[in-house]
Every structure is written in structure tokens, then in C-alpha cells.
Amino acid sequence: MSAIVSKLPYFGVDLRVHPTLFPYLISGVAMQKVLWAVMAVLSVMFAVVSWRYIFFTDFFETERWQHHLHNYPVATYAHFGLAPLALLLGSFQFLDRLRSRSPRLHRTMGQIYVLSCILAGVGGLPLALNSEAGPVAVLGFGLLAVFWLYTTISAFWSARSGHFLAHKVWMIRSFSLTFAGVTLRLYLGVFSGWLGYDFAVVYPVAAWACWVLNLLVADMVIVRRQVFAETKQRA
């Protein structure tokens, strides 16, 4: 029995899924719902806490952020002000009930999400490239900003072109990179705060892990969705 070739866009590369993996992939559908619920709760929580922490405390008064605020004030406020908004809206865009019952609301939230990601991503580029955390972190955060912009613009363009399957795929990838704001802080909190590893060592690693692992999980979800859809058609 030959492998199924996914027609989903994966940076120009076809995904091949062997039929022997079907039971494992299909059984993950329920897990995807649990994963979405966890992501939604964390997204709302981190978005609200981020706004409170940034705008209602002395967050920008520290020496580290005074450097960015002095040199790139617009980029700093755009990134830290709009990234939480994208995080807040993003997870709700995957609700089938919202999409079917309120398509106009879905489109409006999606447009705000895209605009927030683009402005926050553009703002994040100079912050990443001028980070004082070293070249590893600079490259990690710089690539995150580039891929965040690329996946988000691809999601928007796919929807505008009427390619809604591709739109869903790129939205999953885009939000996985938006969610890097959460995973970055979780990694720093666990490995540096809780386990006590040196922050200077943890931070550059987290600059990559916070989005690379998210993107890998996102494409596992994409493959599962495609396999499940194809097996339903064959049934």
C-alpha cells in the first residue's frame, strides 16, 4: 500500500505519510482539541499579563529595555503592544463554530490578527538584530520574526485568493510562531527560574526552542488533519 502524498504547502516540500501511521495520527484528533484548549487559556493569560506588566509597571525602566526604547521607540511599542493582541485573537480563529456562525466576525478578527502580527513582526526585527544577548539569540529571534511575517502574510494571501485549505495550514503555522511569546517565557521560567540554570545559557537556547519546536508541532497537527480528511473520503 503506497504512502499518501499530502498536497499541503510545506515550504515547497511534499509531506509523505505512510498508512501504518494512520491509527496514531487519527487518534491524535482528540488530543488536538485538548492542545487547542491549553493554548487558548495560556494565550489569554499571557496576553493580559503582558499588557499589565508592560504598561502598568516599570518594565521599560530597566537598563536592558531602555536601550531598545531609546533607539527604537516605535518598534518597541509596536512589538510589545501588538504581539499580545495577536496572541489573544489567534487561538479563537480556529473555532469552527465562530467561523460558521459569525463569518464576518471571523474575518474581522483575522484581519486584526494579521495586522498585529505584521506590525509586531516588523517591530521585532530591529529589536532582535540589536539584542545584547549574543549572536545565537540574535539569529534565533531574527529568523522567528522573518518566518512569523512569512507565514502570516501567506495565510492572509491564501484567504484573499480563495485557497482556504492553504489558509488554514498557514494560519496554524503563523499562530504557532505567535505562541512563541508564551513558550519563550515558559522555558525561561522553568529552566532558569525553577531549575536554576544560568540565564545567559538558557536564553540563547530558548530563542530557538520557543519557535522551532512550535513549528514542528504545528506541522504534526497539519499532517494529522490531512490524513484524517483523506481517510474519511476513502471510507
C-alpha positions as CSV (number, residue, x, y, z in Angstrom):
1,M,0.0,0.0,0.0
2,S,1.6,3.2,-1.1
3,A,2.1,6.3,1.0
4,I,-0.2,9.2,0.7
5,V,1.3,12.4,-0.6
6,S,0.0,15.4,1.2
7,K,-0.9,18.3,-1.1
8,L,-0.5,20.8,1.7
9,P,2.1,23.6,1.2
10,Y,5.2,22.9,3.3
11,F,7.7,25.4,2.1
12,G,7.7,23.7,-1.3
13,V,8.2,20.2,0.0
14,D,5.6,17.4,-0.1
15,L,4.8,15.5,3.1
16,R,4.6,11.8,2.8
17,V,2.7,9.8,5.4
18,H,2.8,6.0,5.4
19,P,-0.6,4.2,6.0
20,T,0.8,2.3,9.0
21,L,0.8,5.6,10.9
22,F,-2.9,6.2,10.4
23,P,-4.0,4.8,13.8
24,Y,-1.5,7.1,15.6
25,L,-2.3,10.2,13.6
26,I,-6.1,9.8,13.7
27,S,-6.1,9.0,17.4
28,G,-4.4,12.4,17.9
29,V,-7.6,14.4,16.8
30,A,-9.0,14.5,20.4
31,M,-5.5,15.5,21.6
32,Q,-5.6,18.4,19.2
33,K,-8.7,19.7,20.9
34,V,-7.0,19.4,24.3
35,L,-3.9,21.1,22.9
36,W,-6.1,24.0,21.5
37,A,-7.8,24.5,24.9
38,V,-4.5,24.7,26.7
39,M,-3.1,27.1,24.1
40,A,-6.2,29.3,24.3
41,V,-6.0,29.6,28.1
42,L,-2.3,30.3,28.0
43,S,-2.7,32.8,25.2
44,V,-5.4,34.8,27.0
45,M,-3.5,34.6,30.3
46,F,-0.1,35.7,28.9
47,A,-1.6,38.4,26.7
48,V,-3.4,40.0,29.7
49,V,-0.4,39.6,32.0
50,S,1.9,41.0,29.3
51,W,-0.1,44.2,28.8
52,R,-0.3,44.7,32.6
53,Y,3.4,44.0,33.1
54,I,4.5,46.2,30.2
55,F,2.2,49.2,30.5
56,F,1.4,49.3,34.3
57,T,4.8,48.6,35.8
58,D,8.4,49.9,35.4
59,F,9.1,47.2,32.7
60,F,10.7,49.7,30.3
61,E,12.7,51.4,33.1
62,T,15.2,48.6,33.3
63,E,18.6,49.2,31.6
64,R,18.1,46.4,29.2
65,W,14.9,47.8,27.7
66,Q,15.9,51.4,27.9
67,H,18.4,50.6,25.2
68,H,15.7,49.4,22.8
69,L,13.2,52.1,23.9
70,H,15.8,54.9,23.3
71,N,16.9,53.6,19.8
72,Y,13.7,52.1,18.5
73,P,10.7,53.5,20.4
74,V,8.1,52.8,17.7
75,A,9.4,49.3,17.1
76,T,9.4,48.6,20.8
77,Y,5.9,49.7,21.5
78,A,4.6,48.1,18.3
79,H,6.1,44.7,19.2
80,F,5.2,44.6,22.8
81,G,1.9,46.2,22.4
82,L,0.5,44.3,19.4
83,A,2.1,40.8,19.9
84,P,-0.2,40.2,22.9
85,L,-3.2,41.3,20.8
86,A,-2.3,38.7,18.1
87,L,-1.9,36.1,20.8
88,L,-5.3,37.0,22.3
89,L,-7.1,36.8,19.0
90,G,-5.2,34.0,17.3
91,S,-6.5,30.9,19.1
92,F,-10.1,31.9,18.6
93,Q,-9.7,31.9,14.8
94,F,-9.6,28.1,14.9
95,L,-13.1,27.8,16.4
96,D,-15.3,26.1,13.7
97,R,-18.4,27.5,15.5
98,L,-17.2,31.1,15.2
99,R,-16.2,30.6,11.6
100,S,-19.6,29.1,10.6
101,R,-21.9,31.2,12.7
102,S,-20.2,34.6,12.5
103,P,-18.1,34.6,9.4
104,R,-17.9,38.4,9.4
105,L,-16.5,38.4,13.0
106,H,-14.1,35.7,12.0
107,R,-12.8,37.8,9.1
108,T,-12.6,41.0,11.2
109,M,-10.7,39.2,13.9
110,G,-8.4,37.6,11.3
111,Q,-7.7,41.0,9.7
112,I,-6.8,42.5,13.1
113,Y,-4.6,39.4,13.9
114,V,-2.7,39.7,10.6
115,L,-2.2,43.4,11.0
116,S,-1.0,42.9,14.6
117,C,1.4,40.1,13.5
118,I,2.9,42.2,10.7
119,L,3.4,45.3,12.8
120,A,4.7,43.3,15.8
121,G,7.0,41.2,13.5
122,V,8.4,44.3,11.7
123,G,8.9,45.9,15.1
124,G,10.6,42.8,16.4
125,L,13.3,42.7,13.7
126,P,15.4,45.7,14.8
127,L,14.9,44.5,18.4
128,A,16.2,41.1,17.6
129,L,19.1,42.2,15.4
130,N,20.3,44.7,18.1
131,S,19.8,42.3,21.0
132,E,22.7,42.3,23.6
133,A,22.1,38.5,24.3
134,G,24.7,37.4,21.8
135,P,24.7,36.2,18.1
136,V,22.9,32.9,18.8
137,A,19.9,34.7,20.3
138,V,20.1,37.4,17.6
139,L,19.9,34.9,14.8
140,G,17.1,32.9,16.6
141,F,14.9,35.9,17.2
142,G,15.7,37.4,13.8
143,L,14.6,34.2,12.0
144,L,11.5,34.0,14.2
145,A,10.4,37.5,13.1
146,V,11.1,36.6,9.4
147,F,9.1,33.3,9.5
148,W,6.4,34.9,11.5
149,L,5.9,37.6,8.8
150,Y,6.1,35.0,6.0
151,T,3.6,32.6,7.5
152,T,1.1,35.3,8.4
153,I,1.3,37.0,5.0
154,S,0.9,33.6,3.4
155,A,-2.2,32.9,5.5
156,F,-3.7,36.2,4.5
157,W,-2.9,35.9,0.8
158,S,-4.3,32.4,0.7
159,A,-7.6,33.6,2.1
160,R,-7.7,36.5,-0.3
161,S,-7.1,34.1,-3.2
162,G,-9.9,31.7,-2.0
163,H,-7.5,28.9,-1.2
164,F,-9.0,28.2,2.2
165,L,-7.3,24.8,2.8
166,A,-3.9,26.5,2.4
167,H,-5.2,29.4,4.5
168,K,-5.8,27.0,7.4
169,V,-2.4,25.5,7.0
170,W,-0.6,28.8,7.1
171,M,-2.7,30.1,10.0
172,I,-1.7,27.1,12.1
173,R,1.9,27.8,11.3
174,S,1.5,31.5,11.9
175,F,-0.1,31.1,15.3
176,S,2.5,28.5,16.3
177,L,5.0,31.3,15.9
178,T,2.8,33.8,17.6
179,F,2.7,31.4,20.5
180,A,6.5,31.6,20.8
181,G,5.9,34.5,23.1
182,V,4.4,32.0,25.6
183,T,6.8,29.2,25.1
184,L,9.8,31.5,25.4
185,R,8.6,32.6,28.9
186,L,7.7,29.1,29.9
187,Y,11.2,27.9,29.0
188,L,12.9,30.8,30.8
189,G,10.7,30.3,33.9
190,V,11.2,26.5,34.1
191,F,14.9,26.2,33.2
192,S,16.3,29.5,34.6
193,G,13.8,30.3,37.3
194,W,12.7,27.0,38.6
195,L,15.7,24.6,37.8
196,G,18.2,27.3,38.4
197,Y,20.3,27.1,35.1
198,D,22.3,30.1,34.1
199,F,20.1,32.6,32.3
200,A,22.9,33.5,30.0
201,V,22.9,29.9,28.8
202,V,19.2,29.3,28.8
203,Y,18.2,32.5,26.9
204,P,20.0,31.8,23.6
205,V,18.7,28.2,23.5
206,A,15.2,29.4,24.3
207,A,15.5,31.9,21.5
208,W,15.4,28.9,19.1
209,A,13.4,26.3,21.0
210,C,10.5,28.7,21.6
211,W,9.6,28.7,17.9
212,V,11.3,25.8,16.2
213,L,9.6,23.2,18.4
214,N,6.3,25.1,18.0
215,L,6.6,24.9,14.2
216,L,7.3,21.2,14.4
217,V,4.2,20.6,16.5
218,A,2.2,22.7,14.1
219,D,3.2,20.6,11.1
220,M,2.4,17.4,13.0
221,V,-1.1,18.8,13.5
222,I,-1.3,19.7,9.8
223,V,-0.4,16.2,8.8
224,R,-2.9,14.7,11.2
225,R,-5.7,16.9,9.7
226,Q,-4.8,15.9,6.2
227,V,-4.6,12.2,6.9
228,F,-7.9,12.3,8.8
229,A,-9.6,14.1,5.9
230,E,-8.2,11.7,3.3
231,T,-9.2,8.6,5.3
232,K,-12.8,10.0,5.7
233,Q,-13.0,10.5,2.0
234,R,-11.9,6.9,1.4
235,A,-14.3,5.4,4.0
